[in-house]
Amino acid sequence: TLATAGVLQQNQTLVIVSCAVSVIVGWSVTAIAAIPHALWVLGTASFVRSLRTAVLLTASLLILTFAFDSYFYGRYVLSLHSFLSYNVFGSGDSALYGVEDSTFYLRNGLNNLNVLLPLSFAAPCFLLLRICLSSEKREQAKNLLAALSPQWFWLLAITMLPHKEERFMYVVYPEILLAAAYTVVQAGNSLAGVIGMFRGHVRKVFFTG
C-alpha cells in the first residue's frame, strides 16, 4: 500500500523503503509484487542513488532482524534465510496442504470483491486508451498504470502455484480496489460525455430554428 502511494506521489524513496520492509521484515514472497515498482524506480530516479538507498536499507534491516531473531531463538539465525531455505531452495512443498485449479482466485475474488474484481480488470484498457489518445494526461495515466501493475504480476504468480489460499490475495487488495475505482470514474466520465453529446443533438433538433 505504501509503495503504491509512493508511486502515485512520485516518491521513489518511499517505494524503496516500503518494498524493502515488506520483503525483509514481512513476507519475502511479496518481492514478486515489488518487481513493477522496482522497475518504475529505475526508470524515474537516479540509478546510483536508488541503488545506494536500497543497499544501505537492506543491510540495516538484515542486521536488525538477525539480531532480534538470534536473541529470541537463542542461536544465530535469520528468519528470512530459514524461510527461503525451506520454501524456495529446500524441500518445502505447500501442495501438501491441498491444490486448486487456475480459476480459484477468480472464483474467490468474485465471491469476496463482487463486481470490484472485474472492474479492476477493465482499468488497464482505460489507462492504455488514455495513454494513446490523451497527450494532456498521458504521464498521469502512465504513473497510475505503474502503481496498479503489481496486482497482475502477483495474481499471475500465485495462480501458477498448485497450492492456493484466498488470503494470498491480500497483498494486492489496495491495487485491486484502486483499479476498480479508476474504472468507475472513467466509465462515469465516458457515460456523461455520451449523454452530453446526445443532449446537444436533442437541443439542436428541437430548440433550434
Solvent accessible surface area in square Angstrom, and as a share of the most:
residue,aa,sasa,rsa
1,T,111,0.64
2,L,108,0.54
3,A,11,0.09
4,T,7,0.04
5,A,30,0.23
6,G,0,0.00
7,V,0,0.00
8,L,73,0.37
9,Q,120,0.53
10,Q,96,0.43
11,N,60,0.31
12,Q,37,0.17
13,T,65,0.38
14,L,46,0.23
15,V,2,0.01
16,I,22,0.11
17,V,53,0.30
18,S,16,0.10
19,C,22,0.13
20,A,15,0.12
21,V,58,0.33
22,S,44,0.28
23,V,33,0.19
24,I,19,0.09
25,V,83,0.48
26,G,57,0.55
27,W,64,0.22
28,S,13,0.08
29,V,39,0.22
30,T,13,0.07
31,A,44,0.34
32,I,59,0.30
33,A,10,0.08
34,A,16,0.12
35,I,79,0.40
36,P,11,0.07
37,H,5,0.02
38,A,51,0.40
39,L,106,0.53
40,W,24,0.08
41,V,7,0.04
42,L,89,0.44
43,G,67,0.64
44,T,66,0.38
45,A,31,0.24
46,S,62,0.40
47,F,121,0.50
48,V,100,0.58
49,R,146,0.53
50,S,9,0.06
51,L,91,0.45
52,R,130,0.47
53,T,39,0.23
54,A,34,0.26
55,V,84,0.49
56,L,113,0.56
57,L,37,0.18
58,T,47,0.28
59,A,45,0.35
60,S,54,0.35
61,L,22,0.11
62,L,56,0.28
63,I,119,0.60
64,L,99,0.49
65,T,23,0.13
66,F,83,0.35
67,A,55,0.42
68,F,125,0.52
69,D,23,0.12
70,S,16,0.10
71,Y,169,0.64
72,F,152,0.63
73,Y,134,0.51
74,G,68,0.65
75,R,151,0.55
76,Y,186,0.71
77,V,18,0.10
78,L,38,0.19
79,S,50,0.33
80,L,30,0.15
81,H,118,0.53
82,S,52,0.33
83,F,61,0.25
84,L,57,0.28
85,S,42,0.27
86,Y,118,0.45
87,N,72,0.37
88,V,86,0.49
89,F,161,0.67
90,G,45,0.43
91,S,99,0.64
92,G,22,0.21
93,D,69,0.36
94,S,54,0.35
95,A,34,0.27
96,L,137,0.68
97,Y,170,0.65
98,G,37,0.36
99,V,91,0.52
100,E,76,0.34
101,D,84,0.44
102,S,80,0.51
103,T,60,0.35
104,F,25,0.10
105,Y,9,0.04
106,L,84,0.42
107,R,116,0.43
108,N,29,0.15
109,G,0,0.00
110,L,77,0.38
111,N,113,0.58
112,N,78,0.40
113,L,21,0.11
114,N,93,0.48
115,V,101,0.58
116,L,66,0.33
117,L,3,0.02
118,P,62,0.39
119,L,52,0.26
120,S,0,0.00
121,F,85,0.36
122,A,32,0.25
123,A,0,0.00
124,P,28,0.18
125,C,80,0.48
126,F,52,0.22
127,L,0,0.00
128,L,93,0.47
129,L,99,0.49
130,R,55,0.20
131,I,27,0.14
132,C,92,0.55
133,L,140,0.70
134,S,30,0.20
135,S,88,0.57
136,E,153,0.69
137,K,89,0.38
138,R,83,0.30
139,E,124,0.56
140,Q,121,0.54
141,A,4,0.03
142,K,92,0.39
143,N,21,0.11
144,L,24,0.12
145,L,44,0.22
146,A,22,0.17
147,A,0,0.00
148,L,0,0.00
149,S,19,0.12
150,P,4,0.02
151,Q,0,0.00
152,W,65,0.23
153,F,89,0.37
154,W,1,0.00
155,L,22,0.11
156,L,116,0.58
157,A,22,0.17
158,I,4,0.02
159,T,37,0.21
160,M,145,0.65
161,L,84,0.42
162,P,75,0.47
163,H,15,0.07
164,K,15,0.06
165,E,46,0.21
166,E,49,0.22
167,R,144,0.52
168,F,20,0.08
169,M,1,0.01
170,Y,113,0.43
171,V,28,0.16
172,V,1,0.00
173,Y,57,0.22
174,P,41,0.26
175,E,8,0.04
176,I,0,0.00
177,L,82,0.41
178,L,57,0.28
179,A,0,0.00
180,A,1,0.01
181,A,52,0.40
182,Y,29,0.11
183,T,4,0.03
184,V,82,0.47
185,V,84,0.49
186,Q,21,0.09
187,A,43,0.33
188,G,37,0.35
189,N,87,0.44
190,S,61,0.39
191,L,112,0.56
192,A,63,0.49
193,G,45,0.44
194,V,70,0.41
195,I,82,0.42
196,G,38,0.37
197,M,108,0.48
198,F,119,0.50
199,R,128,0.47
200,G,37,0.36
201,H,103,0.46
202,V,75,0.43
203,R,145,0.53
204,K,141,0.60
205,V,108,0.62
206,F,151,0.63
207,F,162,0.68
208,T,93,0.54
209,G,127,1.22
